[in-house]
Amino acid sequence: MPEPLIGTLVRDGESGVVGVLQDVCAFVDPAALPGTARPIRTAFVRPVAGGVEKACKPEALVPAGSFGCPHPTLEQRKDGKYCTKCNSLIYRNPL
């Protein structure tokens, strides 16, 4: 499957996070020890309502409309709002 386009609504198949794809790039972790930092292809997904971007594996992303759930109702949980039908995390609570 080709990568989703920047600006499209996507779902991370590993974490369930749904958001807008902001960028896909070779990211070097600034916290890595000197001499060990290596670029890793990383996708950045921002929650629909705004907030902190989540780093994801680009190959784990799917267009949000392709997994068949329109998220008809949301349920508030400790760490955010989840779809009651597919259990996807839609909005993460701020830390």
C-alpha positions as CSV (number, residue, x, y, z in Angstrom):
1,M,0.0,0.0,0.0
2,P,1.4,3.5,-0.9
3,E,2.1,5.9,2.0
4,P,-0.8,8.3,2.8
5,L,-0.4,11.9,1.7
6,I,0.7,14.6,4.0
7,G,-2.4,16.3,5.5
8,T,-4.7,13.2,5.3
9,L,-6.4,11.6,8.1
10,V,-4.6,8.4,9.1
11,R,-4.7,5.6,11.7
12,D,-1.6,4.1,13.2
13,G,-2.2,0.3,13.0
14,E,0.1,-0.3,16.0
15,S,-1.2,2.2,18.6
16,G,-4.7,2.9,17.2
17,V,-4.0,6.7,17.2
18,V,-6.0,8.6,14.6
19,G,-4.8,12.0,13.4
20,V,-3.6,14.1,10.5
21,L,-0.3,13.1,8.9
22,Q,2.1,16.1,9.3
23,D,5.4,14.7,7.8
24,V,7.4,11.6,7.0
25,C,11.1,12.1,7.2
26,A,14.5,10.6,8.3
27,F,14.4,11.6,12.0
28,V,17.4,11.6,14.2
29,D,16.5,11.3,17.9
30,P,18.1,14.3,19.7
31,A,18.3,12.3,22.9
32,A,20.5,9.6,21.4
33,L,24.0,9.2,22.7
34,P,26.7,10.9,20.7
35,G,27.9,8.6,17.9
36,T,24.9,6.4,18.1
37,A,22.3,8.6,16.4
38,R,21.0,7.2,13.2
39,P,18.2,8.5,11.0
40,I,15.1,6.5,11.2
41,R,12.2,7.0,8.7
42,T,9.4,8.4,10.9
43,A,5.9,9.6,10.4
44,F,4.5,12.4,12.6
45,V,0.7,12.3,13.3
46,R,-1.1,15.2,15.0
47,P,-4.4,14.5,16.8
48,V,-7.4,16.0,14.9
49,A,-8.2,18.5,17.7
50,G,-4.6,19.6,17.9
51,G,-1.9,18.7,20.4
52,V,1.4,16.9,20.5
53,E,2.4,14.9,17.4
54,K,3.0,11.2,17.8
55,A,6.0,9.5,16.1
56,C,4.9,6.4,14.2
57,K,6.3,3.9,11.7
58,P,5.2,5.0,8.2
59,E,4.5,1.4,7.2
60,A,2.0,1.1,10.1
61,L,-0.2,4.0,8.8
62,V,-3.4,3.4,6.9
63,P,-5.9,6.1,5.6
64,A,-8.5,6.5,8.4
65,G,-11.4,5.8,6.0
66,S,-9.9,2.5,5.0
67,F,-10.5,0.6,8.2
68,G,-14.3,0.8,8.0
69,C,-15.2,2.7,11.2
70,P,-16.8,6.2,11.1
71,H,-16.3,6.5,15.0
72,P,-20.0,7.1,15.7
73,T,-19.6,7.5,19.4
74,L,-16.7,8.3,21.7
75,E,-16.0,7.3,25.2
76,Q,-13.8,9.3,27.7
77,R,-11.2,7.2,29.4
78,K,-8.3,8.0,31.6
79,D,-5.8,8.7,28.7
80,G,-8.2,10.1,26.1
81,K,-11.3,9.6,24.0
82,Y,-11.9,6.2,22.3
83,C,-14.3,5.0,19.6
84,T,-16.8,2.7,21.3
85,K,-17.1,0.6,18.1
86,C,-13.5,0.0,17.0
87,N,-11.7,1.0,20.2
88,S,-9.3,3.4,18.4
89,L,-7.8,6.2,20.4
90,I,-9.2,9.4,18.7
91,Y,-8.0,12.2,21.1
92,R,-5.2,11.8,23.7
93,N,-5.6,13.8,26.9
94,P,-2.7,16.3,27.4
95,L,0.0,15.2,29.8
